[in-house]
Amino acid sequence: MNIDFNQNYFELFGLPLRFDIDKKQLHAAQLKLQSEFHPDRFVNADDQEKRLAVQQASYINEAYETLKHPVKRARYMLQTRGLELNDDNETTSDTSFLMEQIELREEMDQCKSCQDPLRCCDHITGKLDQRSKEYAAQFVKLFEQGELELARQVTRKMQFVDRILEQIDEYQLELEDEL
């Protein structure tokens, strides 16, 4: 049996095409597919079957990584609806959002001189986690209403928040190494 490369990632894992997914179900489906299509199972196969096994395992991994991550999942959902995304040309013109991002970055910089920088980072992370939840809810509503262009704008905001969360994580690791 081979994987149908024409099916979308949600279909591959037997999940409905929606933002809120059961991560345990996703993980279980990924493990099942990997056990079926892992290249190690095809060591005695001919070269064509080996190449196909590698392609299928790669497809499974890519699909899993995409659906596991909320921002990638949202972007992929838009792509399933025919909306192509171009990171190089996309930005947001929401001035209040951009100001909030600047303030958060300044707050993050202030953590470095704070008496308890880890607590300061946790505070910012809490704010960002809340924003992530708000943007996810906005995305779901807009996607379900077919407002794909507005949903795309929300995914850009989700990406900004995600990027700052990654930077805070890196900074916290640096701090922990210093302690």
LOZA-721432 format. One record per atom (N, C-alpha, C): residue number from 0; residue in one letter; atom name; x, y, z. Coordinates in Angstrom, 1 decimal, m for minus. Layout:
N
  num  residu  atome    east   north      up
  NUM       a     CA       X       Y       Z
...
//
This chain:
179
  num  residu  atome    east   north      up
    0       m      N     0.8    m1.2     0.0
    0       m     CA     0.0     0.0     0.0
    0       m      C     0.9     1.3     0.0
    1       n      N     0.5     2.2    m0.8
    1       n     CA     1.3     3.5    m0.9
    1       n      C     0.4     4.7    m0.4
    2       i      N     1.1     5.7     0.0
    2       i     CA     0.4     6.9     0.4
    2       i      C     0.0     7.7    m0.9
    3       d      N    m1.2     8.3    m0.8
    3       d     CA    m1.7     9.1    m1.9
    3       d      C    m1.2    10.5    m1.6
    4       f      N    m0.2    10.9    m2.4
    4       f     CA     0.4    12.3    m2.2
    4       f      C    m0.6    13.4    m2.6
    5       n      N    m1.7    13.1    m3.2
    5       n     CA    m2.7    14.1    m3.5
    5       n      C    m3.6    14.5    m2.4
    6       q      N    m3.6    13.6    m1.4
    6       q     CA    m4.5    14.0    m0.2
    6       q      C    m3.8    15.0     0.6
    7       n      N    m4.6    15.8     1.3
    7       n     CA    m3.9    16.8     2.2
    7       n      C    m3.5    16.2     3.5
    8       y      N    m2.7    17.0     4.3
    8       y     CA    m2.2    16.5     5.5
    8       y      C    m3.2    16.0     6.5
    9       f      N    m4.3    16.7     6.5
    9       f     CA    m5.4    16.3     7.5
    9       f      C    m5.9    14.9     7.1
   10       e      N    m6.2    14.7     5.8
   10       e     CA    m6.7    13.5     5.3
   10       e      C    m5.7    12.3     5.6
   11       l      N    m4.4    12.6     5.4
   11       l     CA    m3.3    11.7     5.6
   11       l      C    m3.5    11.1     7.0
   12       f      N    m3.7    11.9     8.0
   12       f     CA    m3.8    11.5     9.4
   12       f      C    m5.2    11.2     9.9
   13       g      N    m6.2    11.3     9.0
   13       g     CA    m7.6    10.9     9.3
   13       g      C    m8.2    12.0    10.2
   14       l      N    m7.8    13.2    10.0
   14       l     CA    m8.3    14.3    10.9
   14       l      C    m9.2    15.3    10.0
   15       p      N   m10.2    15.9    10.7
   15       p     CA   m11.0    16.9    10.0
   15       p      C   m10.2    18.1     9.7
   16       l      N   m10.4    18.8     8.6
   16       l     CA    m9.7    20.0     8.3
   16       l      C   m10.2    21.1     9.2
   17       r      N    m9.6    21.3    10.3
   17       r     CA    m9.9    22.4    11.2
   17       r      C    m8.7    22.7    12.1
   18       f      N    m8.7    23.9    12.6
   18       f     CA    m7.5    24.4    13.4
   18       f      C    m7.3    23.6    14.7
   19       d      N    m8.4    23.4    15.4
   19       d     CA    m8.3    22.7    16.7
   19       d      C    m8.3    21.2    16.4
   20       i      N    m7.1    20.6    16.6
   20       i     CA    m7.0    19.2    16.3
   20       i      C    m6.6    18.4    17.6
   21       d      N    m6.9    17.2    17.6
   21       d     CA    m6.5    16.3    18.8
   21       d      C    m5.1    15.9    18.5
   22       k      N    m4.2    16.5    19.3
   22       k     CA    m2.8    16.3    19.2
   22       k      C    m2.4    14.8    19.5
   23       k      N    m3.1    14.2    20.4
   23       k     CA    m2.8    12.8    20.7
   23       k      C    m3.2    11.9    19.5
   24       q      N    m4.3    12.2    18.9
   24       q     CA    m4.7    11.5    17.7
   24       q      C    m3.7    11.7    16.5
   25       l      N    m3.3    12.9    16.4
   25       l     CA    m2.3    13.2    15.3
   25       l      C    m1.0    12.4    15.6
   26       h      N    m0.5    12.4    16.8
   26       h     CA     0.7    11.7    17.1
   26       h      C     0.5    10.2    16.9
   27       a      N    m0.6     9.7    17.3
   27       a     CA    m0.9     8.2    17.2
   27       a      C    m0.9     7.9    15.7
   28       a      N    m1.6     8.7    14.9
   28       a     CA    m1.6     8.4    13.4
   28       a      C    m0.3     8.5    12.8
   29       q      N     0.5     9.5    13.3
   29       q     CA     1.9     9.6    12.7
   29       q      C     2.7     8.4    13.0
   30       l      N     2.7     7.9    14.3
   30       l     CA     3.4     6.7    14.6
   30       l      C     3.0     5.5    13.8
   31       k      N     1.7     5.4    13.6
   31       k     CA     1.2     4.2    12.8
   31       k      C     1.7     4.3    11.4
   32       l      N     1.6     5.5    10.8
   32       l     CA     2.1     5.6     9.4
   32       l      C     3.6     5.4     9.3
   33       q      N     4.3     6.0    10.3
   33       q     CA     5.8     5.8    10.2
   33       q      C     6.1     4.3    10.4
   34       s      N     5.4     3.6    11.2
   34       s     CA     5.7     2.2    11.3
   34       s      C     5.5     1.4    10.0
   35       e      N     4.4     1.8     9.3
   35       e     CA     4.1     1.2     8.0
   35       e      C     5.0     1.5     6.9
   36       f      N     5.5     2.8     6.9
   36       f     CA     6.2     3.3     5.7
   36       f      C     7.7     3.7     6.0
   37       h      N     8.2     3.3     7.2
   37       h     CA     9.6     3.7     7.5
   37       h      C    10.5     3.0     6.5
   38       p      N    11.5     3.7     6.0
   38       p     CA    12.4     3.1     5.0
   38       p      C    13.1     1.8     5.5
   39       d      N    13.3     1.7     6.8
   39       d     CA    14.0     0.5     7.3
   39       d      C    13.2    m0.8     7.0
   40       r      N    11.9    m0.6     6.8
   40       r     CA    11.1    m1.8     6.5
   40       r      C    11.3    m2.3     5.0
   41       f      N    12.0    m1.5     4.3
   41       f     CA    12.2    m1.7     2.8
   41       f      C    13.6    m2.0     2.5
   42       v      N    14.4    m2.5     3.4
   42       v     CA    15.9    m2.7     3.1
   42       v      C    16.1    m3.8     2.1
   43       n      N    15.2    m4.7     2.0
   43       n     CA    15.3    m5.8     1.0
   43       n      C    14.5    m5.5    m0.3
   44       a      N    13.9    m4.4    m0.4
   44       a     CA    13.2    m4.0    m1.6
   44       a      C    14.1    m3.5    m2.7
   45       d      N    13.5    m3.4    m3.9
   45       d     CA    14.3    m2.9    m5.0
   45       d      C    14.5    m1.4    m4.8
   46       d      N    15.3    m0.8    m5.6
   46       d     CA    15.7     0.7    m5.5
   46       d      C    14.5     1.6    m5.6
   47       q      N    13.6     1.3    m6.5
   47       q     CA    12.4     2.1    m6.7
   47       q      C    11.5     2.1    m5.4
   48       e      N    11.3     0.9    m4.9
   48       e     CA    10.5     0.8    m3.6
   48       e      C    11.2     1.5    m2.5
   49       k      N    12.5     1.5    m2.4
   49       k     CA    13.3     2.2    m1.4
   49       k      C    13.1     3.7    m1.5
   50       r      N    13.2     4.2    m2.7
   50       r     CA    13.0     5.6    m3.0
   50       r      C    11.6     6.1    m2.6
   51       l      N    10.6     5.2    m2.9
   51       l     CA     9.3     5.6    m2.6
   51       l      C     9.1     5.6    m1.1
   52       a      N     9.7     4.6    m0.4
   52       a     CA     9.6     4.6     1.1
   52       a      C    10.2     5.8     1.7
   53       v      N    11.3     6.3     1.2
   53       v     CA    11.9     7.5     1.7
   53       v      C    11.0     8.7     1.4
   54       q      N    10.4     8.8     0.2
   54       q     CA     9.5     9.9    m0.1
   54       q      C     8.3     9.9     0.8
   55       q      N     7.7     8.7     1.0
   55       q     CA     6.5     8.6     1.9
   55       q      C     6.9     9.0     3.3
   56       a      N     8.0     8.5     3.8
   56       a     CA     8.4     8.8     5.2
   56       a      C     8.6    10.4     5.3
   57       s      N     9.2    10.9     4.3
   57       s     CA     9.4    12.4     4.3
   57       s      C     8.1    13.1     4.3
   58       y      N     7.2    12.7     3.5
   58       y     CA     5.8    13.3     3.4
   58       y      C     5.1    13.2     4.7
   59       i      N     5.2    12.1     5.4
   59       i     CA     4.6    11.9     6.7
   59       i      C     5.2    12.9     7.7
   60       n      N     6.5    13.0     7.7
   60       n     CA     7.2    13.9     8.7
   60       n      C     6.9    15.3     8.4
   61       e      N     6.9    15.7     7.1
   61       e     CA     6.5    17.1     6.8
   61       e      C     5.1    17.4     7.2
   62       a      N     4.2    16.5     6.9
   62       a     CA     2.8    16.7     7.3
   62       a      C     2.6    16.8     8.8
   63       y      N     3.3    15.9     9.5
   63       y     CA     3.2    15.9    11.0
   63       y      C     3.7    17.2    11.6
   64       e      N     4.9    17.7    11.1
   64       e     CA     5.5    18.9    11.6
   64       e      C     4.6    20.1    11.3
   65       t      N     4.0    20.1    10.2
   65       t     CA     3.1    21.2     9.8
   65       t      C     1.8    21.2    10.7
   66       l      N     1.2    20.1    10.9
   66       l     CA     0.0    20.1    11.7
   66       l      C     0.2    20.2    13.2
   67       k      N     1.4    19.8    13.6
   67       k     CA     1.7    19.9    15.0
   67       k      C     1.9    21.4    15.5
   68       h      N     2.3    22.2    14.6
   68       h     CA     2.7    23.6    15.0
   68       h      C     1.5    24.5    14.5
   69       p      N     0.9    25.2    15.5
   69       p     CA    m0.3    26.0    15.2
   69       p      C    m0.2    27.0    14.0
   70       v      N     0.9    27.7    14.0
   70       v     CA     1.1    28.7    12.9
   70       v      C     1.2    28.0    11.5
   71       k      N     2.0    27.0    11.5
   71       k     CA     2.2    26.2    10.2
   71       k      C     0.8    25.6     9.8
   72       r      N     0.1    25.1    10.8
   72       r     CA    m1.2    24.5    10.6
   72       r      C    m2.2    25.5     9.9
   73       a      N    m2.2    26.7    10.5
   73       a     CA    m3.1    27.8    10.0
   73       a      C    m2.7    28.1     8.6
   74       r      N    m1.4    28.3     8.3
   74       r     CA    m1.0    28.6     7.0
   74       r      C    m1.3    27.5     6.0
   75       y      N    m1.1    26.3     6.4
   75       y     CA    m1.5    25.2     5.5
   75       y      C    m3.0    25.1     5.2
   76       m      N    m3.8    25.4     6.2
   76       m     CA    m5.2    25.4     6.0
   76       m      C    m5.6    26.4     4.9
   77       l      N    m4.9    27.6     5.0
   77       l     CA    m5.2    28.6     4.0
   77       l      C    m4.7    28.1     2.6
   78       q      N    m3.6    27.4     2.6
   78       q     CA    m3.1    26.8     1.3
   78       q      C    m4.1    25.8     0.7
   79       t      N    m4.8    25.0     1.6
   79       t     CA    m5.8    24.0     1.1
   79       t      C    m6.9    24.7     0.5
   80       r      N    m7.1    26.0     0.8
   80       r     CA    m8.2    26.8     0.2
   80       r      C    m7.7    27.6    m1.0
   81       g      N    m6.5    27.4    m1.4
   81       g     CA    m6.0    28.0    m2.6
   81       g      C    m5.3    29.3    m2.4
   82       l      N    m5.1    29.7    m1.1
   82       l     CA    m4.4    31.0    m0.8
   82       l      C    m2.9    30.7    m0.7
   83       e      N    m2.1    31.2    m1.6
   83       e     CA    m0.7    31.0    m1.6
   83       e      C    m0.1    32.1    m0.7
   84       l      N     0.9    31.7     0.1
   84       l     CA     1.5    32.6     1.1
   84       l      C     2.9    32.8     0.7
   85       n      N     3.3    34.1     0.8
   85       n     CA     4.7    34.5     0.4
   85       n      C     5.3    35.3     1.6
   86       d      N     6.1    34.6     2.3
   86       d     CA     6.7    35.2     3.5
   86       d      C     7.5    36.5     3.2
   87       d      N     8.2    36.5     2.1
   87       d     CA     9.0    37.6     1.7
   87       d      C     8.2    38.9     1.5
   88       n      N     7.0    38.8     1.0
   88       n     CA     6.3    40.0     0.7
   88       n      C     5.2    40.3     1.7
   89       e      N     5.0    39.5     2.7
   89       e     CA     3.9    39.7     3.6
   89       e      C     4.3    40.3     4.9
   90       t      N     3.6    41.3     5.3
   90       t     CA     3.8    42.0     6.6
   90       t      C     2.4    42.4     7.0
   91       t      N     2.3    43.1     8.2
   91       t     CA     1.0    43.6     8.6
   91       t      C     1.1    45.1     8.7
   92       s      N    m0.1    45.7     8.4
   92       s     CA    m0.1    47.1     8.5
   92       s      C    m0.9    47.6     9.7
   93       d      N    m1.2    46.7    10.6
   93       d     CA    m2.0    47.0    11.8
   93       d      C    m1.0    47.7    12.7
   94       t      N    m1.2    49.0    12.8
   94       t     CA    m0.3    49.9    13.6
   94       t      C    m0.3    49.5    15.1
   95       s      N    m1.5    49.3    15.6
   95       s     CA    m1.5    49.0    17.0
   95       s      C    m0.8    47.7    17.3
   96       f      N    m1.0    46.7    16.4
   96       f     CA    m0.3    45.4    16.6
   96       f      C     1.2    45.6    16.6
   97       l      N     1.7    46.4    15.6
   97       l     CA     3.1    46.6    15.5
   97       l      C     3.7    47.4    16.7
   98       m      N     2.9    48.3    17.2
   98       m     CA     3.3    49.1    18.4
   98       m      C     3.4    48.1    19.6
   99       e      N     2.5    47.2    19.7
   99       e     CA     2.5    46.2    20.8
   99       e      C     3.7    45.3    20.7
  100       q      N     4.1    45.0    19.5
  100       q     CA     5.3    44.1    19.3
  100       q      C     6.6    44.9    19.7
  101       i      N     6.6    46.1    19.4
  101       i     CA     7.8    47.0    19.8
  101       i      C     7.8    47.0    21.3
  102       e      N     6.7    47.3    21.9
  102       e     CA     6.7    47.4    23.4
  102       e      C     7.1    46.0    24.0
  103       l      N     6.7    44.9    23.4
  103       l     CA     7.0    43.6    24.0
  103       l      C     8.5    43.4    23.8
  104       r      N     9.1    43.8    22.7
  104       r     CA    10.5    43.6    22.5
  104       r      C    11.3    44.5    23.5
  105       e      N    10.8    45.7    23.7
  105       e     CA    11.5    46.6    24.7
  105       e      C    11.4    46.0    26.1
  106       e      N    10.2    45.5    26.4
  106       e     CA    10.1    44.8    27.7
  106       e      C    11.0    43.6    27.9
  107       m      N    11.2    42.9    26.8
  107       m     CA    12.1    41.8    26.8
  107       m      C    13.6    42.3    27.0
  108       d      N    13.9    43.4    26.4
  108       d     CA    15.3    44.0    26.6
  108       d      C    15.4    44.4    28.0
  109       q      N    14.4    44.9    28.6
  109       q     CA    14.5    45.4    30.0
  109       q      C    14.6    44.2    31.0
  110       c      N    14.2    43.0    30.6
  110       c     CA    14.4    41.8    31.4
  110       c      C    15.9    41.6    31.7
  111       k      N    16.7    41.9    30.8
  111       k     CA    18.1    41.7    30.9
  111       k      C    18.7    42.4    32.1
  112       s      N    18.2    43.6    32.4
  112       s     CA    18.7    44.4    33.6
  112       s      C    17.8    44.2    34.8
  113       c      N    16.8    43.4    34.7
  113       c     CA    15.9    43.2    35.8
  113       c      C    16.5    42.3    36.9
  114       q      N    16.0    42.5    38.2
  114       q     CA    16.6    41.7    39.2
  114       q      C    16.2    40.2    39.1
  115       d      N    15.0    39.9    38.6
  115       d     CA    14.6    38.5    38.4
  115       d      C    14.2    38.4    36.9
  116       p      N    15.2    38.2    36.0
  116       p     CA    15.0    38.2    34.6
  116       p      C    14.1    37.0    34.1
  117       l      N    14.2    35.9    34.8
  117       l     CA    13.4    34.7    34.4
  117       l      C    11.9    35.0    34.7
  118       r      N    11.6    35.6    35.8
  118       r     CA    10.2    36.0    36.2
  118       r      C     9.7    37.0    35.2
  119       c      N    10.5    37.9    34.8
  119       c     CA    10.2    38.9    33.8
  119       c      C     9.8    38.3    32.5
  120       c      N    10.6    37.3    32.1
  120       c     CA    10.4    36.6    30.8
  120       c      C     9.1    35.8    30.9
  121       d      N     8.8    35.2    32.1
  121       d     CA     7.6    34.4    32.3
  121       d      C     6.4    35.3    32.1
  122       h      N     6.5    36.5    32.6
  122       h     CA     5.4    37.5    32.5
  122       h      C     5.1    37.8    31.0
  123       i      N     6.2    38.1    30.3
  123       i     CA     6.0    38.3    28.9
  123       i      C     5.4    37.1    28.1
  124       t      N     5.9    36.0    28.5
  124       t     CA     5.4    34.7    27.9
  124       t      C     4.0    34.5    28.1
  125       g      N     3.5    34.9    29.3
  125       g     CA     2.1    34.8    29.7
  125       g      C     1.3    35.7    28.8
  126       k      N     1.7    36.9    28.6
  126       k     CA     1.0    37.8    27.7
  126       k      C     0.9    37.3    26.3
  127       l      N     2.1    36.8    25.8
  127       l     CA     2.1    36.2    24.4
  127       l      C     1.3    35.0    24.3
  128       d      N     1.3    34.1    25.3
  128       d     CA     0.4    32.9    25.2
  128       d      C    m1.0    33.4    25.1
  129       q      N    m1.4    34.4    25.8
  129       q     CA    m2.8    34.9    25.7
  129       q      C    m3.1    35.4    24.3
  130       r      N    m2.2    36.2    23.8
  130       r     CA    m2.3    36.7    22.4
  130       r      C    m2.4    35.6    21.4
  131       s      N    m1.6    34.5    21.6
  131       s     CA    m1.7    33.4    20.7
  131       s      C    m3.1    32.8    20.7
  132       k      N    m3.7    32.6    21.9
  132       k     CA    m5.0    32.0    22.0
  132       k      C    m6.0    32.9    21.3
  133       e      N    m5.9    34.2    21.5
  133       e     CA    m6.8    35.2    20.9
  133       e      C    m6.7    35.1    19.3
  134       y      N    m5.5    35.1    18.8
  134       y     CA    m5.3    35.0    17.4
  134       y      C    m5.8    33.7    16.8
  135       a      N    m5.6    32.6    17.6
  135       a     CA    m6.1    31.3    17.1
  135       a      C    m7.6    31.3    17.0
  136       a      N    m8.3    31.9    18.0
  136       a     CA    m9.7    32.0    18.0
  136       a      C   m10.2    32.9    16.8
  137       q      N    m9.5    34.0    16.6
  137       q     CA    m9.8    34.8    15.4
  137       q      C    m9.7    34.1    14.1
  138       f      N    m8.6    33.4    14.0
  138       f     CA    m8.3    32.6    12.8
  138       f      C    m9.4    31.6    12.5
  139       v      N    m9.8    30.8    13.5
  139       v     CA   m10.9    29.8    13.4
  139       v      C   m12.1    30.5    12.9
  140       k      N   m12.5    31.6    13.5
  140       k     CA   m13.8    32.3    13.1
  140       k      C   m13.7    32.7    11.7
  141       l      N   m12.6    33.4    11.3
  141       l     CA   m12.5    33.9    10.0
  141       l      C   m12.4    32.8     8.9
  142       f      N   m11.6    31.8     9.2
  142       f     CA   m11.5    30.6     8.3
  142       f      C   m12.9    30.0     8.1
  143       e      N   m13.6    29.8     9.1
  143       e     CA   m14.9    29.2     9.0
  143       e      C   m15.9    30.0     8.2
  144       q      N   m15.7    31.3     8.3
  144       q     CA   m16.6    32.3     7.6
  144       q      C   m16.1    32.5     6.2
  145       g      N   m15.0    31.9     5.8
  145       g     CA   m14.5    32.0     4.4
  145       g      C   m13.8    33.4     4.2
  146       e      N   m13.5    34.1     5.3
  146       e     CA   m12.8    35.3     5.2
  146       e      C   m11.3    35.1     5.2
  147       l      N   m10.8    34.5     4.1
  147       l     CA    m9.5    33.9     4.0
  147       l      C    m8.4    35.0     4.0
  148       e      N    m8.6    36.2     3.4
  148       e     CA    m7.6    37.2     3.4
  148       e      C    m7.4    37.8     4.8
  149       l      N    m8.5    37.9     5.6
  149       l     CA    m8.4    38.4     7.0
  149       l      C    m7.7    37.3     7.8
  150       a      N    m8.1    36.0     7.5
  150       a     CA    m7.4    34.9     8.2
  150       a      C    m5.9    34.9     8.0
  151       r      N    m5.5    35.2     6.7
  151       r     CA    m4.1    35.3     6.4
  151       r      C    m3.4    36.4     7.2
  152       q      N    m4.1    37.5     7.4
  152       q     CA    m3.5    38.6     8.2
  152       q      C    m3.3    38.2     9.7
  153       v      N    m4.3    37.4    10.2
  153       v     CA    m4.1    36.9    11.5
  153       v      C    m3.0    35.9    11.6
  154       t      N    m2.7    35.1    10.6
  154       t     CA    m1.6    34.2    10.7
  154       t      C    m0.3    34.9    10.7
  155       r      N    m0.2    36.1    10.1
  155       r     CA     1.0    36.9    10.1
  155       r      C     1.2    37.4    11.6
  156       k      N     0.2    37.7    12.2
  156       k     CA     0.3    38.2    13.7
  156       k      C     0.7    37.0    14.5
  157       m      N     0.1    35.8    14.2
  157       m     CA     0.5    34.6    14.9
  157       m      C     2.0    34.3    14.8
  158       q      N     2.5    34.6    13.6
  158       q     CA     4.0    34.3    13.3
  158       q      C     4.8    35.3    14.1
  159       f      N     4.4    36.6    14.2
  159       f     CA     5.2    37.6    14.9
  159       f      C     5.3    37.1    16.4
  160       v      N     4.1    36.7    17.0
  160       v     CA     4.1    36.3    18.4
  160       v      C     4.9    35.1    18.6
  161       d      N     4.8    34.2    17.6
  161       d     CA     5.6    32.9    17.7
  161       d      C     7.1    33.2    17.7
  162       r      N     7.5    34.2    16.9
  162       r     CA     8.9    34.5    16.8
  162       r      C     9.4    35.1    18.1
  163       i      N     8.6    36.0    18.7
  163       i     CA     9.0    36.6    20.0
  163       i      C     9.1    35.5    21.1
  164       l      N     8.2    34.6    21.0
  164       l     CA     8.2    33.5    22.0
  164       l      C     9.5    32.7    21.9
  165       e      N     9.9    32.4    20.6
  165       e     CA    11.1    31.7    20.4
  165       e      C    12.3    32.5    20.9
  166       q      N    12.3    33.8    20.7
  166       q     CA    13.4    34.6    21.2
  166       q      C    13.5    34.6    22.8
  167       i      N    12.3    34.7    23.4
  167       i     CA    12.3    34.6    24.8
  167       i      C    12.8    33.3    25.3
  168       d      N    12.4    32.2    24.7
  168       d     CA    12.9    30.9    25.0
  168       d      C    14.4    30.8    25.0
  169       e      N    15.0    31.3    23.9
  169       e     CA    16.4    31.4    23.7
  169       e      C    17.1    32.2    24.8
  170       y      N    16.5    33.3    25.1
  170       y     CA    17.1    34.2    26.2
  170       y      C    17.0    33.5    27.5
  171       q      N    15.9    32.8    27.8
  171       q     CA    15.8    32.1    29.1
  171       q      C    16.8    30.9    29.2
  172       l      N    17.1    30.3    28.1
  172       l     CA    18.1    29.2    28.1
  172       l      C    19.5    29.8    28.4
  173       e      N    19.8    31.0    27.8
  173       e     CA    21.0    31.7    28.1
  173       e      C    21.1    32.0    29.6
  174       l      N    20.0    32.6    30.1
  174       l     CA    20.0    32.9    31.5
  174       l      C    20.2    31.7    32.4
  175       e      N    19.6    30.6    32.1
  175       e     CA    19.7    29.4    32.9
  175       e      C    21.1    28.8    32.8
  176       d      N    21.8    29.0    31.6
  176       d     CA    23.2    28.6    31.5
  176       d      C    24.1    29.4    32.4
  177       e      N    23.7    30.7    32.5
  177       e     CA    24.6    31.6    33.4
  177       e      C    24.4    31.3    34.9
  178       l      N    23.2    30.8    35.2
  178       l     CA    23.0    30.5    36.7
  178       l      C    23.6    29.3    37.2
//
